[in-house]
Amino acid sequence: MKIVGGTAQMIGNIIERALLAPNQPLAAAFTLWPIGIMVVYLSIMGRLGAFRNL
């Protein structure tokens, strides 16, 4: 798959390629990064009080 306009690879494409090749541990490792980033972001926003009015 060729990305239009450049050679940058998105994390979803990297995970998909790792899943199609029989490399499940690498795909799992790539999947944990976005989850970890979201957890850190949401915990920081919770400490700053961003969710008090929801």
C-alpha distance matrix in Angstrom:
0.0 3.8 6.6 9.5 12.6 12.0 10.7 12.0 10.4 11.8 13.8 12.4 9.0 11.2 13.5 11.1 10.1 13.9 14.9 13.2 14.8 18.5 18.9 20.4 22.6 19.8 18.0 21.4 22.1 19.0 20.0 23.5 22.9 22.1 24.9 27.2 26.5 27.3 30.5 31.7 31.1 32.9 35.8 36.3 36.4 38.8 41.1 41.1 42.2 39.3 39.8 43.5 43.6 41.1
3.8 0.0 3.8 6.3 9.1 8.6 7.9 9.9 9.6 11.6 14.4 13.8 10.5 12.6 15.5 13.9 12.8 16.4 18.0 16.5 17.8 21.6 21.6 23.2 24.9 21.8 20.2 23.5 23.7 20.4 21.7 24.9 23.7 22.8 26.0 28.0 26.8 27.8 31.2 32.0 31.2 33.3 36.1 36.3 36.3 39.0 41.1 40.9 42.1 39.2 40.0 43.7 43.8 41.5
6.6 3.8 0.0 3.8 6.4 6.1 6.4 7.5 7.8 9.4 12.8 12.5 10.0 12.3 15.3 14.3 13.9 17.2 18.9 18.1 19.7 23.2 22.7 23.9 25.3 22.1 20.2 23.3 23.2 19.6 20.7 23.7 22.0 20.8 24.2 26.1 24.5 25.4 28.9 29.5 28.4 30.5 33.5 33.4 33.3 36.1 38.2 37.8 39.0 36.1 37.0 40.7 40.7 38.6
9.5 6.3 3.8 0.0 3.8 5.8 8.1 9.5 10.8 12.2 15.8 15.6 13.5 16.0 18.9 17.8 17.7 21.0 22.5 21.7 23.4 26.9 26.5 27.6 29.0 25.8 23.9 26.8 26.6 22.9 23.8 26.7 24.9 23.3 26.7 28.6 26.6 27.4 31.0 31.5 30.0 32.1 35.2 34.8 34.5 37.5 39.6 38.7 39.9 36.8 37.9 41.6 41.2 39.3
12.6 9.1 6.4 3.8 0.0 3.8 7.3 8.9 11.4 13.1 16.9 17.4 15.6 17.6 20.7 20.3 20.0 23.0 24.9 24.4 25.7 29.2 28.5 29.6 30.6 27.1 25.6 28.4 27.7 24.0 25.2 27.8 25.4 24.0 27.6 29.1 26.8 27.8 31.5 31.5 29.8 32.3 35.2 34.5 34.2 37.4 39.2 38.2 39.7 36.6 38.1 41.7 41.4 39.8
12.0 8.6 6.1 5.8 3.8 0.0 3.7 5.8 8.8 11.3 14.9 16.1 14.0 15.3 18.8 18.8 18.1 20.8 23.1 22.8 23.6 27.1 26.0 27.4 28.1 24.5 23.3 26.1 25.2 21.6 23.3 25.7 23.2 22.3 26.0 27.2 25.1 26.5 30.0 29.8 28.6 31.3 34.0 33.2 33.4 36.6 38.2 37.4 39.1 36.3 37.8 41.5 41.6 40.0
10.7 7.9 6.4 8.1 7.3 3.7 0.0 3.8 6.3 9.7 12.9 14.4 12.0 12.6 16.3 16.5 15.3 17.7 20.4 20.2 20.6 24.0 22.8 24.3 24.9 21.3 20.5 23.4 22.3 18.9 21.0 23.4 21.1 20.7 24.4 25.4 23.7 25.5 28.8 28.7 27.9 30.6 33.1 32.6 33.1 36.1 37.7 37.2 39.1 36.5 37.9 41.6 42.0 40.3
12.0 9.9 7.5 9.5 8.9 5.8 3.8 0.0 3.8 6.6 9.8 11.9 10.3 10.7 14.2 15.1 14.5 16.5 19.2 19.6 20.2 23.3 21.7 22.7 23.0 19.4 18.4 21.0 19.7 16.1 18.0 20.2 17.7 17.2 20.9 21.8 19.9 21.8 25.1 24.9 24.1 26.9 29.3 28.8 29.3 32.4 33.9 33.4 35.3 32.8 34.2 37.9 38.4 36.8
10.4 9.6 7.8 10.8 11.4 8.8 6.3 3.8 0.0 3.8 6.6 8.4 6.7 7.0 10.4 11.4 11.0 13.0 15.5 16.1 16.9 19.8 18.2 19.1 19.5 16.0 14.7 17.4 16.5 12.9 14.7 17.2 15.1 14.6 18.2 19.5 18.1 19.8 23.0 23.3 22.8 25.3 27.8 27.7 28.3 31.1 32.8 32.7 34.4 31.9 33.0 36.8 37.4 35.5
11.8 11.6 9.4 12.2 13.1 11.3 9.7 6.6 3.8 0.0 3.8 5.5 5.5 6.6 8.9 10.2 11.1 12.7 14.6 15.8 17.2 19.8 18.0 18.2 18.6 15.4 13.5 15.7 15.0 11.2 12.2 14.7 12.7 11.6 15.1 16.7 15.3 16.5 19.8 20.4 19.8 22.1 24.7 24.9 25.2 27.9 29.8 29.8 31.3 28.7 29.5 33.3 33.9 31.9
13.8 14.4 12.8 15.8 16.9 14.9 12.9 9.8 6.6 3.8 0.0 3.8 5.5 5.1 6.2 8.6 10.0 10.6 12.3 14.3 15.5 17.6 15.5 15.1 15.3 12.3 10.2 12.0 11.3 7.5 8.4 11.0 9.3 8.6 11.9 13.6 12.8 14.2 17.2 18.0 17.9 20.1 22.5 23.1 23.7 26.0 28.0 28.4 29.9 27.5 28.1 31.9 32.8 30.7
12.4 13.8 12.5 15.6 17.4 16.1 14.4 11.9 8.4 5.5 3.8 0.0 3.8 5.4 5.2 6.1 8.7 9.9 10.5 12.3 14.3 16.5 15.0 14.3 15.4 12.9 10.0 11.9 12.4 8.9 8.6 11.9 11.3 9.9 12.5 15.1 14.7 15.2 18.2 19.7 19.5 21.0 23.7 24.7 24.9 27.0 29.3 29.8 30.9 28.3 28.4 32.2 32.9 30.4
9.0 10.5 10.0 13.5 15.6 14.0 12.0 10.3 6.7 5.5 5.5 3.8 0.0 3.8 5.4 5.0 6.2 8.6 9.8 10.6 12.4 15.2 14.2 14.5 15.9 13.1 10.6 13.5 14.0 10.5 11.2 14.7 14.1 13.3 16.0 18.4 17.9 18.8 21.8 23.1 22.9 24.6 27.2 28.1 28.5 30.6 32.9 33.3 34.4 31.8 32.1 35.9 36.5 34.0
11.2 12.6 12.3 16.0 17.6 15.3 12.6 10.7 7.0 6.6 5.1 5.4 3.8 0.0 3.8 5.5 5.2 6.2 8.7 10.1 10.8 13.3 11.6 12.2 13.0 9.8 8.1 11.2 11.1 7.9 9.7 12.9 12.2 12.5 15.3 17.0 17.0 18.5 21.1 22.2 22.5 24.5 26.7 27.6 28.5 30.5 32.5 33.2 34.6 32.3 32.7 36.5 37.5 35.1
13.5 15.5 15.3 18.9 20.7 18.8 16.3 14.2 10.4 8.9 6.2 5.2 5.4 3.8 0.0 3.8 5.5 5.1 6.1 8.6 9.9 11.6 9.9 9.4 10.6 8.1 5.2 8.1 9.0 6.2 7.0 10.6 11.0 11.2 13.2 15.4 16.1 17.2 19.4 21.0 21.6 23.2 25.3 26.7 27.5 29.1 31.3 32.3 33.5 31.3 31.3 35.0 36.0 33.5
11.1 13.9 14.3 17.8 20.3 18.8 16.5 15.1 11.4 10.2 8.6 6.1 5.0 5.5 3.8 0.0 3.8 5.4 5.1 6.2 8.7 11.0 10.5 10.4 12.7 10.7 7.7 10.8 12.4 10.0 10.1 13.9 14.6 14.3 16.1 18.7 19.3 19.9 22.3 24.2 24.5 25.8 28.2 29.6 30.1 31.8 34.2 35.1 36.0 33.6 33.4 37.1 37.8 35.1
10.1 12.8 13.9 17.7 20.0 18.1 15.3 14.5 11.0 11.1 10.0 8.7 6.2 5.2 5.5 3.8 0.0 3.8 5.4 5.2 6.3 9.4 9.1 10.4 12.5 10.2 8.3 12.0 13.1 10.9 12.3 15.8 16.2 16.5 18.7 20.8 21.4 22.5 24.8 26.4 26.9 28.5 30.7 32.0 32.8 34.5 36.7 37.6 38.8 36.5 36.5 40.2 41.1 38.5
13.9 16.4 17.2 21.0 23.0 20.8 17.7 16.5 13.0 12.7 10.6 9.9 8.6 6.2 5.1 5.4 3.8 0.0 3.8 5.6 5.2 7.1 5.6 6.9 8.8 6.5 5.2 9.0 10.1 8.8 10.4 13.6 14.5 15.6 17.3 19.1 20.2 21.6 23.4 25.0 26.1 27.6 29.4 30.9 32.0 33.5 35.5 36.8 38.1 36.0 36.0 39.6 40.8 38.2
14.9 18.0 18.9 22.5 24.9 23.1 20.4 19.2 15.5 14.6 12.3 10.5 9.8 8.7 6.1 5.1 5.4 3.8 0.0 3.8 5.4 6.3 6.2 5.9 9.1 8.3 5.8 8.8 11.3 10.4 10.7 14.0 15.7 16.3 17.3 19.7 21.1 21.9 23.6 25.7 26.7 27.7 29.6 31.5 32.4 33.6 35.9 37.2 38.2 36.1 35.6 39.2 40.3 37.4
13.2 16.5 18.1 21.7 24.4 22.8 20.2 19.6 16.1 15.8 14.3 12.3 10.6 10.1 8.6 6.2 5.2 5.6 3.8 0.0 3.8 6.2 7.8 8.8 12.2 11.3 9.4 12.6 14.8 13.7 14.2 17.7 19.1 19.5 20.8 23.2 24.4 25.2 27.1 29.1 29.9 31.1 33.1 34.9 35.6 37.0 39.3 40.5 41.4 39.2 38.7 42.4 43.2 40.3
14.8 17.8 19.7 23.4 25.7 23.6 20.6 20.2 16.9 17.2 15.5 14.3 12.4 10.8 9.9 8.7 6.3 5.2 5.4 3.8 0.0 3.8 5.5 8.0 10.9 9.9 9.4 12.7 14.4 13.8 15.2 18.2 19.5 20.6 22.1 24.0 25.3 26.6 28.3 30.0 31.2 32.5 34.3 36.0 37.0 38.4 40.5 41.8 43.0 40.9 40.7 44.3 45.4 42.7
18.5 21.6 23.2 26.9 29.2 27.1 24.0 23.3 19.8 19.8 17.6 16.5 15.2 13.3 11.6 11.0 9.4 7.1 6.3 6.2 3.8 0.0 3.8 6.0 9.0 9.4 9.4 11.8 13.8 14.3 15.4 18.0 19.9 21.3 22.2 23.9 25.8 27.0 28.2 30.1 31.6 32.8 34.3 36.2 37.5 38.5 40.5 42.2 43.3 41.5 41.0 44.5 45.8 43.0
18.9 21.6 22.7 26.5 28.5 26.0 22.8 21.7 18.2 18.0 15.5 15.0 14.2 11.6 9.9 10.5 9.1 5.6 6.2 7.8 5.5 3.8 0.0 3.8 5.7 5.7 6.5 8.9 10.4 11.1 12.7 14.9 16.7 18.6 19.4 20.8 22.8 24.3 25.4 27.0 28.7 30.1 31.3 33.2 34.7 35.7 37.5 39.3 40.6 38.9 38.6 42.1 43.6 41.0
20.4 23.2 23.9 27.6 29.6 27.4 24.3 22.7 19.1 18.2 15.1 14.3 14.5 12.2 9.4 10.4 10.4 6.9 5.9 8.8 8.0 6.0 3.8 0.0 3.9 5.5 5.1 6.2 8.7 9.9 10.5 12.5 15.0 16.7 16.9 18.5 20.8 22.0 22.7 24.7 26.6 27.5 28.7 30.9 32.3 33.1 35.0 36.9 38.0 36.4 35.8 39.3 40.8 38.2
22.6 24.9 25.3 29.0 30.6 28.1 24.9 23.0 19.5 18.6 15.3 15.4 15.9 13.0 10.6 12.7 12.5 8.8 9.1 12.2 10.9 9.0 5.7 3.9 0.0 3.8 5.4 5.1 6.2 8.7 9.8 10.8 13.2 15.6 15.7 16.6 19.1 20.8 21.1 22.7 25.0 26.1 26.9 29.0 30.8 31.5 33.1 35.1 36.5 35.2 34.8 38.2 40.0 37.6
19.8 21.8 22.1 25.8 27.1 24.5 21.3 19.4 16.0 15.4 12.3 12.9 13.1 9.8 8.1 10.7 10.2 6.5 8.3 11.3 9.9 9.4 5.7 5.5 3.8 0.0 3.8 5.4 5.1 6.3 8.6 10.1 11.5 14.0 15.0 15.8 17.7 19.7 20.6 21.8 23.7 25.3 26.4 28.0 29.8 31.0 32.5 34.2 35.8 34.3 34.3 37.8 39.5 37.2
18.0 20.2 20.2 23.9 25.6 23.3 20.5 18.4 14.7 13.5 10.2 10.0 10.6 8.1 5.2 7.7 8.3 5.2 5.8 9.4 9.4 9.4 6.5 5.1 5.4 3.8 0.0 3.8 5.4 5.1 6.2 8.8 10.6 12.1 13.0 14.7 16.5 17.8 19.1 20.8 22.3 23.6 25.1 26.9 28.2 29.4 31.3 32.9 34.1 32.4 32.2 35.8 37.2 34.7
21.4 23.5 23.3 26.8 28.4 26.1 23.4 21.0 17.4 15.7 12.0 11.9 13.5 11.2 8.1 10.8 12.0 9.0 8.8 12.6 12.7 11.8 8.9 6.2 5.1 5.4 3.8 0.0 3.8 5.4 5.0 6.4 9.2 11.0 10.9 12.4 14.8 16.0 16.6 18.6 20.5 21.5 22.6 24.7 26.2 27.0 28.8 30.8 31.9 30.5 30.0 33.5 35.1 32.7
22.1 23.7 23.2 26.6 27.7 25.2 22.3 19.7 16.5 15.0 11.3 12.4 14.0 11.1 9.0 12.4 13.1 10.1 11.3 14.8 14.4 13.8 10.4 8.7 6.2 5.1 5.4 3.8 0.0 3.8 5.4 5.3 7.1 10.0 10.5 10.8 13.1 15.1 15.7 16.9 19.1 20.6 21.4 23.1 25.0 26.1 27.5 29.4 30.9 29.7 29.6 33.1 35.0 32.8
19.0 20.4 19.6 22.9 24.0 21.6 18.9 16.1 12.9 11.2 7.5 8.9 10.5 7.9 6.2 10.0 10.9 8.8 10.4 13.7 13.8 14.3 11.1 9.9 8.7 6.3 5.1 5.4 3.8 0.0 3.8 5.6 5.8 7.8 9.6 10.6 11.8 13.8 15.3 16.4 17.9 19.7 21.1 22.5 24.0 25.5 27.1 28.5 30.1 28.5 28.6 32.2 33.8 31.7
20.0 21.7 20.7 23.8 25.2 23.3 21.0 18.0 14.7 12.2 8.4 8.6 11.2 9.7 7.0 10.1 12.3 10.4 10.7 14.2 15.2 15.4 12.7 10.5 9.8 8.6 6.2 5.0 5.4 3.8 0.0 3.8 5.6 6.2 6.9 9.0 10.7 11.7 13.1 15.0 16.3 17.5 19.1 21.0 22.1 23.3 25.3 26.9 28.0 26.3 26.0 29.6 31.1 28.7
23.5 24.9 23.7 26.7 27.8 25.7 23.4 20.2 17.2 14.7 11.0 11.9 14.7 12.9 10.6 13.9 15.8 13.6 14.0 17.7 18.2 18.0 14.9 12.5 10.8 10.1 8.8 6.4 5.3 5.6 3.8 0.0 3.8 5.8 5.2 6.0 8.6 10.0 10.5 12.2 14.2 15.4 16.4 18.4 20.0 20.9 22.6 24.5 25.8 24.5 24.3 27.8 29.7 27.5
22.9 23.7 22.0 24.9 25.4 23.2 21.1 17.7 15.1 12.7 9.3 11.3 14.1 12.2 11.0 14.6 16.2 14.5 15.7 19.1 19.5 19.9 16.7 15.0 13.2 11.5 10.6 9.2 7.1 5.8 5.6 3.8 0.0 3.8 5.4 5.1 6.2 8.7 10.0 10.7 12.3 14.3 15.5 16.7 18.4 20.0 21.4 22.8 24.6 23.1 23.6 27.1 28.9 27.1
22.1 22.8 20.8 23.3 24.0 22.3 20.7 17.2 14.6 11.6 8.6 9.9 13.3 12.5 11.2 14.3 16.5 15.6 16.3 19.5 20.6 21.3 18.6 16.7 15.6 14.0 12.1 11.0 10.0 7.8 6.2 5.8 3.8 0.0 3.8 5.4 5.1 6.2 8.7 10.0 10.5 12.2 14.3 15.5 16.5 18.2 20.2 21.2 22.6 20.7 21.0 24.7 26.2 24.2
24.9 26.0 24.2 26.7 27.6 26.0 24.4 20.9 18.2 15.1 11.9 12.5 16.0 15.3 13.2 16.1 18.7 17.3 17.3 20.8 22.1 22.2 19.4 16.9 15.7 15.0 13.0 10.9 10.5 9.6 6.9 5.2 5.4 3.8 0.0 3.8 5.5 5.2 6.3 8.7 9.9 10.6 12.3 14.4 15.4 16.4 18.5 20.1 21.1 19.6 19.3 22.8 24.6 22.4
27.2 28.0 26.1 28.6 29.1 27.2 25.4 21.8 19.5 16.7 13.6 15.1 18.4 17.0 15.4 18.7 20.8 19.1 19.7 23.2 24.0 23.9 20.8 18.5 16.6 15.8 14.7 12.4 10.8 10.6 9.0 6.0 5.1 5.4 3.8 0.0 3.8 5.4 5.1 6.2 8.6 10.0 10.6 12.4 14.3 15.3 16.7 18.6 20.1 19.1 19.3 22.6 24.8 23.1
26.5 26.8 24.5 26.6 26.8 25.1 23.7 19.9 18.1 15.3 12.8 14.7 17.9 17.0 16.1 19.3 21.4 20.2 21.1 24.4 25.3 25.8 22.8 20.8 19.1 17.7 16.5 14.8 13.1 11.8 10.7 8.6 6.2 5.1 5.5 3.8 0.0 3.8 5.5 5.2 6.1 8.6 10.0 10.7 12.3 14.2 15.6 16.7 18.5 17.1 17.9 21.4 23.4 22.0
27.3 27.8 25.4 27.4 27.8 26.5 25.5 21.8 19.8 16.5 14.2 15.2 18.8 18.5 17.2 19.9 22.5 21.6 21.9 25.2 26.6 27.0 24.3 22.0 20.8 19.7 17.8 16.0 15.1 13.8 11.7 10.0 8.7 6.2 5.2 5.4 3.8 0.0 3.8 5.5 5.1 6.0 8.5 9.9 10.5 12.0 14.3 15.3 16.4 14.7 14.9 18.5 20.3 18.5
30.5 31.2 28.9 31.0 31.5 30.0 28.8 25.1 23.0 19.8 17.2 18.2 21.8 21.1 19.4 22.3 24.8 23.4 23.6 27.1 28.3 28.2 25.4 22.7 21.1 20.6 19.1 16.6 15.7 15.3 13.1 10.5 10.0 8.7 6.3 5.1 5.5 3.8 0.0 3.8 5.5 5.2 6.1 8.6 9.9 10.4 12.3 14.3 15.4 14.4 14.3 17.6 19.8 18.3
31.7 32.0 29.5 31.5 31.5 29.8 28.7 24.9 23.3 20.4 18.0 19.7 23.1 22.2 21.0 24.2 26.4 25.0 25.7 29.1 30.0 30.1 27.0 24.7 22.7 21.8 20.8 18.6 16.9 16.4 15.0 12.2 10.7 10.0 8.7 6.2 5.2 5.5 3.8 0.0 3.8 5.6 5.2 6.2 8.7 9.9 10.8 12.5 14.4 13.9 14.7 17.8 20.3 19.4
31.1 31.2 28.4 30.0 29.8 28.6 27.9 24.1 22.8 19.8 17.9 19.5 22.9 22.5 21.6 24.5 26.9 26.1 26.7 29.9 31.2 31.6 28.7 26.6 25.0 23.7 22.3 20.5 19.1 17.9 16.3 14.2 12.3 10.5 9.9 8.6 6.1 5.1 5.5 3.8 0.0 3.8 5.5 5.2 6.2 8.6 10.1 10.7 12.5 11.2 12.5 15.8 17.9 17.1
32.9 33.3 30.5 32.1 32.3 31.3 30.6 26.9 25.3 22.1 20.1 21.0 24.6 24.5 23.2 25.8 28.5 27.6 27.7 31.1 32.5 32.8 30.1 27.5 26.1 25.3 23.6 21.5 20.6 19.7 17.5 15.4 14.3 12.2 10.6 10.0 8.6 6.0 5.2 5.6 3.8 0.0 3.8 5.4 5.0 6.0 8.6 9.8 10.5 9.2 9.5 12.8 15.0 13.9
35.8 36.1 33.5 35.2 35.2 34.0 33.1 29.3 27.8 24.7 22.5 23.7 27.2 26.7 25.3 28.2 30.7 29.4 29.6 33.1 34.3 34.3 31.3 28.7 26.9 26.4 25.1 22.6 21.4 21.1 19.1 16.4 15.5 14.3 12.3 10.6 10.0 8.5 6.1 5.2 5.5 3.8 0.0 3.8 5.4 5.0 6.3 8.7 9.9 10.0 10.4 13.0 15.9 15.4
36.3 36.3 33.4 34.8 34.5 33.2 32.6 28.8 27.7 24.9 23.1 24.7 28.1 27.6 26.7 29.6 32.0 30.9 31.5 34.9 36.0 36.2 33.2 30.9 29.0 28.0 26.9 24.7 23.1 22.5 21.0 18.4 16.7 15.5 14.4 12.4 10.7 9.9 8.6 6.2 5.2 5.4 3.8 0.0 3.8 5.4 5.2 6.3 8.8 9.0 10.8 13.2 16.0 16.2
36.4 36.3 33.3 34.5 34.2 33.4 33.1 29.3 28.3 25.2 23.7 24.9 28.5 28.5 27.5 30.1 32.8 32.0 32.4 35.6 37.0 37.5 34.7 32.3 30.8 29.8 28.2 26.2 25.0 24.0 22.1 20.0 18.4 16.5 15.4 14.3 12.3 10.5 9.9 8.7 6.2 5.0 5.4 3.8 0.0 3.8 5.4 5.0 6.3 5.4 7.5 10.2 12.6 12.7
38.8 39.0 36.1 37.5 37.4 36.6 36.1 32.4 31.1 27.9 26.0 27.0 30.6 30.5 29.1 31.8 34.5 33.5 33.6 37.0 38.4 38.5 35.7 33.1 31.5 31.0 29.4 27.0 26.1 25.5 23.3 20.9 20.0 18.2 16.4 15.3 14.2 12.0 10.4 9.9 8.6 6.0 5.0 5.4 3.8 0.0 3.8 5.4 5.2 5.8 6.1 8.2 11.3 11.5
41.1 41.1 38.2 39.6 39.2 38.2 37.7 33.9 32.8 29.8 28.0 29.3 32.9 32.5 31.3 34.2 36.7 35.5 35.9 39.3 40.5 40.5 37.5 35.0 33.1 32.5 31.3 28.8 27.5 27.1 25.3 22.6 21.4 20.2 18.5 16.7 15.6 14.3 12.3 10.8 10.1 8.6 6.3 5.2 5.4 3.8 0.0 3.8 5.4 7.7 9.0 10.0 13.4 14.4
41.1 40.9 37.8 38.7 38.2 37.4 37.2 33.4 32.7 29.8 28.4 29.8 33.3 33.2 32.3 35.1 37.6 36.8 37.2 40.5 41.8 42.2 39.3 36.9 35.1 34.2 32.9 30.8 29.4 28.5 26.9 24.5 22.8 21.2 20.1 18.6 16.7 15.3 14.3 12.5 10.7 9.8 8.7 6.3 5.0 5.4 3.8 0.0 3.8 5.8 8.5 9.4 12.2 13.7
42.2 42.1 39.0 39.9 39.7 39.1 39.1 35.3 34.4 31.3 29.9 30.9 34.4 34.6 33.5 36.0 38.8 38.1 38.2 41.4 43.0 43.3 40.6 38.0 36.5 35.8 34.1 31.9 30.9 30.1 28.0 25.8 24.6 22.6 21.1 20.1 18.5 16.4 15.4 14.4 12.5 10.5 9.9 8.8 6.3 5.2 5.4 3.8 0.0 3.8 5.5 5.6 8.6 10.4
39.3 39.2 36.1 36.8 36.6 36.3 36.5 32.8 31.9 28.7 27.5 28.3 31.8 32.3 31.3 33.6 36.5 36.0 36.1 39.2 40.9 41.5 38.9 36.4 35.2 34.3 32.4 30.5 29.7 28.5 26.3 24.5 23.1 20.7 19.6 19.1 17.1 14.7 14.4 13.9 11.2 9.2 10.0 9.0 5.4 5.8 7.7 5.8 3.8 0.0 3.8 5.9 7.5 8.5
39.8 40.0 37.0 37.9 38.1 37.8 37.9 34.2 33.0 29.5 28.1 28.4 32.1 32.7 31.3 33.4 36.5 36.0 35.6 38.7 40.7 41.0 38.6 35.8 34.8 34.3 32.2 30.0 29.6 28.6 26.0 24.3 23.6 21.0 19.3 19.3 17.9 14.9 14.3 14.7 12.5 9.5 10.4 10.8 7.5 6.1 9.0 8.5 5.5 3.8 0.0 3.8 5.6 5.5
43.5 43.7 40.7 41.6 41.7 41.5 41.6 37.9 36.8 33.3 31.9 32.2 35.9 36.5 35.0 37.1 40.2 39.6 39.2 42.4 44.3 44.5 42.1 39.3 38.2 37.8 35.8 33.5 33.1 32.2 29.6 27.8 27.1 24.7 22.8 22.6 21.4 18.5 17.6 17.8 15.8 12.8 13.0 13.2 10.2 8.2 10.0 9.4 5.6 5.9 3.8 0.0 3.8 5.7
43.6 43.8 40.7 41.2 41.4 41.6 42.0 38.4 37.4 33.9 32.8 32.9 36.5 37.5 36.0 37.8 41.1 40.8 40.3 43.2 45.4 45.8 43.6 40.8 40.0 39.5 37.2 35.1 35.0 33.8 31.1 29.7 28.9 26.2 24.6 24.8 23.4 20.3 19.8 20.3 17.9 15.0 15.9 16.0 12.6 11.3 13.4 12.2 8.6 7.5 5.6 3.8 0.0 3.8
41.1 41.5 38.6 39.3 39.8 40.0 40.3 36.8 35.5 31.9 30.7 30.4 34.0 35.1 33.5 35.1 38.5 38.2 37.4 40.3 42.7 43.0 41.0 38.2 37.6 37.2 34.7 32.7 32.8 31.7 28.7 27.5 27.1 24.2 22.4 23.1 22.0 18.5 18.3 19.4 17.1 13.9 15.4 16.2 12.7 11.5 14.4 13.7 10.4 8.5 5.5 5.7 3.8 0.0
